[in-house]
Amino acid sequence: MKILGIGNAIVDVICKVDESFINQNKLSKGTMKLIFDEKEFKSMLSNLKIEKTISGGSVANSIVGLSQLGNKVGFIGKVSDDDLGTKYEEGLKTENVEYLYSKKKEELPTGTCLILVTPDSERTMCTFLGTAGKINENDVDKDIIRKSEMIFLEGYLWDEGEPKKAFEKAINNANRVAMSLSDQFCVDRHKPHFLNLVKNKLDITFANEQEMISLIDAKNFKDVIDFAKSLKKLIIITRGDKGAISINGDQVVENDVEKNLNIKDLTGAGDLFASGYLHGFINGLDTLDCLNKGKEMSSKIIQQIGARL
C-alpha cells in the first residue's frame, strides 16, 4: 500500500449560514470548535438547513484524493455500527479506499462535523467527535502499518490518553510518517507535543502559515523559513493567496495560486492540497510538480461545496 491514513472518521454535514449565526453562537470564523455535549450539537444543527452530507475527516479527505489520482491507499478511523457509520464505510469503499477498521456498536455515535459556510466561502467547523475521538492502540494494526510505504496522520487526532497511544504505536511502526498540523487551535492546545513531533518524529509536515507561526512563536514568516531549514526535513506550508512553499534543508521551492477561480467553499482545500503533493512525492515527481499537483487539487475542491471531488 502506498499510503495509509489514520484519522478521525467524521461525517461532514454542510450548511450555509450568514455572519450573524457565527457571531450568535460565539464561534471564531475559519476555525474548528470541538463540541463535547451531544445535546448542544443537535440543538445547533436543528436550526439549520442541510446542504450536503458526506463522509469526511481531514486525512480521510486526503486519502480519497490520493485514491482518485490512482494510488493504492487505505484508512483507519473509528466509527460506531450505526447509520452514519455504515454510510461512512460505504463512502470510502465507493472511492476505492481500503477501510481497515471493523466497526461495532459503541457507546458513542459516529462522529459528525457541522461545516458552516458563510457568504465569503469561509468555513467554520463545529465537531462532535463521538466515537472517532476514542480511537485506541488496539484499533491500529502494526502489521498493516509496516506494509505501508507511508502513514499520514492528522493533528486533530492527537489527544492525551487513548488517541495518543494509537498515534505513537502508528509512528513507532511506520516506514515513513507524514502529518498535517490541522488547525491553529489544535497547535495551541498541543504545542510542546507538536513541536517534538515536527522536530523528531515526522518525515513530512503539512501546515498553513498561521499554524507554523503559532507552533514556534515566530515574529514573521522569515523565522518560519529559518526554523524549517534548520530541521533538514520536508516541511510544506500553504499561505492562502500567497501560494505554497516546500522547504527541505536549504532547498526552498515556492509556487503561486490559481487566479480567477469561482470559489464556493474552502472546505478541504488543505486536505486536497496534501493529497496532490503526496501523490507527486510517492510517484517521484520533482518538488515544484508536487506543489503544482497540490495546487491543482485544492483549486478544484474550492470551486464546489464539500471536501470530496
C-alpha positions as CSV (number, residue, x, y, z in Angstrom):
1,M,0.0,0.0,0.0
2,K,1.3,3.4,-0.9
3,I,-0.2,5.5,1.9
4,L,-2.3,4.5,5.0
5,G,-4.2,7.4,6.6
6,I,-5.1,7.3,10.2
7,G,-7.5,10.0,11.4
8,N,-10.9,11.0,12.7
9,A,-13.7,9.2,10.9
10,I,-16.2,12.1,10.7
11,V,-19.4,12.6,8.7
12,D,-19.5,16.1,7.3
13,V,-22.8,18.0,7.4
14,I,-22.6,21.1,5.3
15,C,-24.9,24.1,5.9
16,K,-24.9,27.7,4.5
17,V,-25.2,30.4,7.2
18,D,-24.8,34.1,7.4
19,E,-22.3,36.0,9.6
20,S,-24.8,36.6,12.4
21,F,-25.1,32.8,13.0
22,I,-21.3,32.7,13.6
23,N,-21.5,35.6,16.0
24,Q,-24.6,34.5,17.9
25,N,-23.0,31.1,18.6
26,K,-19.7,32.7,19.6
27,L,-17.7,30.9,17.0
28,S,-14.4,32.0,15.6
29,K,-14.7,32.2,11.9
30,G,-12.4,29.9,9.9
31,T,-11.5,27.6,12.8
32,M,-12.8,24.3,14.2
33,K,-14.5,24.1,17.6
34,L,-14.9,20.8,19.5
35,I,-18.3,20.3,21.0
36,F,-18.4,17.7,23.8
37,D,-22.2,17.9,24.6
38,E,-24.3,15.9,22.1
39,K,-27.4,17.8,23.0
40,E,-25.7,21.1,22.3
41,F,-24.5,19.8,18.9
42,K,-28.0,18.6,18.0
43,S,-29.6,21.8,19.1
44,M,-27.3,23.9,16.8
45,L,-28.0,21.5,13.9
46,S,-31.8,21.6,14.4
47,N,-31.9,25.3,13.3
48,L,-30.1,24.8,10.0
49,K,-30.9,23.6,6.5
50,I,-28.5,20.8,5.5
51,E,-27.0,21.3,2.0
52,K,-25.0,18.1,1.8
53,T,-23.9,15.1,4.0
54,I,-20.7,13.3,3.1
55,S,-18.1,11.1,4.7
56,G,-15.3,13.3,5.8
57,G,-12.4,13.8,8.2
58,S,-9.3,15.7,7.2
59,V,-6.9,12.8,6.5
60,A,-9.7,10.7,5.0
61,N,-10.4,13.5,2.5
62,S,-6.7,13.4,1.6
63,I,-6.7,9.7,1.2
64,V,-9.8,9.8,-1.1
65,G,-8.0,12.4,-3.2
66,L,-4.9,10.1,-3.4
67,S,-7.2,7.2,-4.5
68,Q,-8.8,9.4,-7.2
69,L,-5.3,10.0,-8.5
70,G,-4.8,6.3,-8.9
71,N,-2.9,5.4,-5.8
72,K,-3.4,2.3,-3.6
73,V,-4.4,3.6,-0.2
74,G,-6.2,2.7,3.0
75,F,-7.7,4.3,6.0
76,I,-8.1,3.6,9.7
77,G,-10.7,5.6,11.7
78,K,-13.2,4.6,14.4
79,V,-17.0,4.6,13.7
80,S,-19.9,3.0,15.5
81,D,-22.1,0.4,14.0
82,D,-24.9,2.9,13.3
83,D,-26.5,4.5,10.3
84,L,-23.8,7.2,9.9
85,G,-21.1,4.6,10.5
86,T,-22.4,2.4,7.7
87,K,-22.6,5.4,5.4
88,Y,-19.1,6.4,6.3
89,E,-17.7,2.9,5.4
90,E,-19.7,2.8,2.2
91,G,-18.4,6.2,1.2
92,L,-14.8,5.1,1.4
93,K,-15.4,1.8,-0.4
94,T,-17.1,3.7,-3.3
95,E,-13.8,5.7,-3.6
96,N,-11.6,2.5,-3.7
97,V,-10.2,3.2,-0.3
98,E,-9.5,0.1,1.7
99,Y,-11.2,0.7,5.1
100,L,-9.1,-1.2,7.7
101,Y,-11.4,-1.0,10.7
102,S,-14.1,-3.4,11.8
103,K,-17.0,-1.3,13.2
104,K,-19.0,-2.5,16.2
105,K,-21.7,-0.9,18.4
106,E,-20.0,1.8,20.5
107,E,-21.3,3.8,23.5
108,L,-20.9,7.0,21.5
109,P,-22.3,7.5,17.9
110,T,-20.2,8.0,14.8
111,G,-18.5,11.5,14.8
112,T,-20.1,14.4,13.0
113,C,-18.7,17.7,11.8
114,L,-21.0,20.6,11.2
115,I,-19.4,22.8,8.4
116,L,-20.8,26.3,8.4
117,V,-20.2,28.1,5.1
118,T,-20.6,31.9,5.2
119,P,-21.2,34.0,2.1
120,D,-17.4,34.7,1.7
121,S,-16.9,30.9,1.2
122,E,-15.0,30.7,4.5
123,R,-15.9,27.6,6.6
124,T,-16.2,27.4,10.3
125,M,-16.5,23.9,11.8
126,C,-18.2,22.5,14.9
127,T,-17.2,18.9,15.6
128,F,-18.8,16.3,17.8
129,L,-16.1,13.6,17.7
130,G,-18.3,10.9,19.1
131,T,-16.5,7.5,18.9
132,A,-14.0,8.9,16.5
133,G,-12.2,10.5,19.4
134,K,-12.0,7.2,21.2
135,I,-9.6,5.5,18.8
136,N,-7.0,3.5,20.8
137,E,-3.9,1.4,20.1
138,N,-6.0,-1.8,19.7
139,D,-7.6,-0.1,16.6
140,V,-4.2,0.2,14.9
141,D,-2.7,-3.0,13.4
142,K,1.1,-2.7,13.4
143,D,1.4,-5.2,10.5
144,I,-0.8,-3.0,8.3
145,I,1.4,0.0,9.3
146,R,4.6,-1.8,8.4
147,K,3.3,-2.9,5.0
148,S,2.5,0.7,4.0
149,E,5.2,2.9,2.4
150,M,3.9,5.8,4.4
151,I,1.4,6.7,7.0
152,F,-0.5,10.1,7.0
153,L,-1.8,11.4,10.3
154,E,-3.8,14.5,11.4
155,G,-3.2,16.8,14.3
156,Y,-6.9,16.7,15.1
157,L,-6.5,13.1,16.2
158,W,-3.8,13.9,18.8
159,D,-5.1,14.0,22.3
160,E,-4.0,12.8,25.7
161,G,-4.9,9.2,26.6
162,E,-6.1,6.6,24.1
163,P,-5.7,8.5,20.8
164,K,-2.2,9.5,21.8
165,K,-1.3,5.8,22.3
166,A,-2.7,4.9,18.9
167,F,-0.7,7.8,17.4
168,E,2.5,6.7,19.0
169,K,2.0,3.0,18.0
170,A,1.5,4.0,14.4
171,I,4.6,6.3,14.3
172,N,6.8,3.7,16.0
173,N,5.9,1.0,13.4
174,A,5.9,3.2,10.3
175,N,8.4,3.3,7.4
176,R,7.8,7.0,6.8
177,V,5.5,9.4,8.6
178,A,3.6,12.5,7.2
179,M,1.3,14.6,9.3
180,S,-0.9,17.7,9.0
181,L,-1.0,20.1,11.9
182,S,-4.7,20.5,11.1
183,D,-5.7,23.7,12.9
184,Q,-4.2,26.7,14.8
185,F,-6.3,26.0,17.9
186,C,-5.1,22.4,17.7
187,V,-1.5,23.6,17.6
188,D,-2.1,25.9,20.5
189,R,-3.6,23.1,22.6
190,H,-0.7,20.7,22.0
191,K,2.2,23.0,21.2
192,P,5.0,21.1,23.1
193,H,3.9,17.7,21.7
194,F,3.5,19.0,18.2
195,L,6.9,20.7,18.3
196,N,8.5,17.5,19.4
197,L,6.7,15.6,16.6
198,V,7.8,18.0,13.9
199,K,11.4,18.1,15.2
200,N,11.9,14.4,16.0
201,K,9.2,12.1,14.7
202,L,7.8,13.3,11.3
203,D,9.4,12.9,7.9
204,I,6.9,15.3,6.3
205,T,4.9,18.1,7.9
206,F,1.9,19.9,6.3
207,A,0.8,23.2,7.8
208,N,-0.6,26.6,6.9
209,E,1.3,29.8,7.7
210,Q,-0.7,30.6,10.8
211,E,-0.1,27.1,12.3
212,M,3.6,27.3,11.8
213,I,3.9,30.8,13.2
214,S,2.0,29.7,16.3
215,L,4.0,26.4,16.6
216,I,7.3,28.2,17.0
217,D,6.0,31.6,18.3
218,A,7.5,33.3,15.2
219,K,7.6,37.0,14.8
220,N,7.4,36.7,11.0
221,F,7.5,34.3,8.1
222,K,11.3,34.5,7.8
223,D,11.5,32.9,11.2
224,V,9.4,30.0,10.0
225,I,11.6,29.5,6.9
226,D,14.8,29.6,9.1
227,F,13.3,27.1,11.5
228,A,12.2,24.8,8.7
229,K,15.6,24.9,7.0
230,S,17.3,24.0,10.3
231,L,15.3,20.8,10.6
232,K,16.5,19.3,7.4
233,K,13.1,17.6,7.0
234,L,10.3,18.2,4.5
235,I,8.0,21.0,5.6
236,I,5.2,22.1,3.3
237,I,3.4,25.3,4.1
238,T,0.3,26.7,2.4
239,R,0.0,30.5,2.5
240,G,-3.5,31.3,1.2
241,D,-3.3,33.7,-1.7
242,K,0.5,33.8,-1.5
243,G,0.6,30.2,-2.7
244,A,2.7,27.4,-1.1
245,I,6.3,26.7,-0.1
246,S,8.2,23.4,0.3
247,I,11.3,23.5,2.5
248,N,13.8,20.6,2.8
249,G,17.0,21.8,4.3
250,D,18.4,24.5,2.0
251,Q,16.1,23.5,-0.8
252,V,13.2,26.1,-0.8
253,V,10.6,25.9,-3.6
254,E,7.5,28.1,-4.0
255,N,4.5,28.3,-6.3
256,D,1.6,30.7,-6.7
257,V,-2.1,30.2,-6.6
258,E,-4.6,29.8,-9.5
259,K,-6.2,33.1,-10.4
260,N,-9.9,33.8,-11.3
261,L,-11.4,30.8,-9.6
262,N,-15.1,30.6,-8.9
263,I,-14.7,29.9,-5.2
264,K,-17.7,28.4,-3.4
265,D,-16.4,26.7,-0.3
266,L,-12.9,26.5,1.2
267,T,-13.6,23.2,3.0
268,G,-11.0,20.6,2.2
269,A,-8.6,23.0,0.5
270,G,-5.7,21.9,2.7
271,D,-6.7,18.2,2.7
272,L,-6.7,18.1,-1.1
273,F,-3.5,20.1,-1.4
274,A,-1.9,17.5,0.7
275,S,-3.2,14.7,-1.5
276,G,-1.8,16.3,-4.6
277,Y,1.6,16.9,-3.0
278,L,1.8,13.4,-1.6
279,H,0.8,11.9,-4.9
280,G,3.7,13.7,-6.6
281,F,6.1,12.7,-3.8
282,I,5.4,9.0,-3.7
283,N,5.5,8.9,-7.5
284,G,8.8,10.6,-7.8
285,L,7.9,14.0,-9.2
286,D,10.1,16.9,-8.5
287,T,9.2,19.4,-5.8
288,L,7.7,22.1,-8.0
289,D,5.5,19.4,-9.7
290,C,4.4,18.2,-6.2
291,L,3.4,21.7,-5.2
292,N,1.6,22.3,-8.5
293,K,-0.3,19.0,-8.1
294,G,-1.4,20.2,-4.7
295,K,-2.5,23.5,-6.2
296,E,-4.4,21.7,-8.9
297,M,-6.3,19.5,-6.4
298,S,-7.1,22.4,-4.0
299,S,-8.2,24.6,-6.8
300,K,-10.7,22.1,-7.9
301,I,-12.2,21.5,-4.5
302,I,-12.8,25.1,-3.6
303,Q,-14.9,25.6,-6.6
304,Q,-17.6,23.2,-5.3
305,I,-19.4,22.5,-2.0
306,G,-17.8,19.9,0.3
307,A,-14.3,18.3,0.7
308,R,-14.6,15.4,-1.9
309,L,-14.2,15.7,-5.6
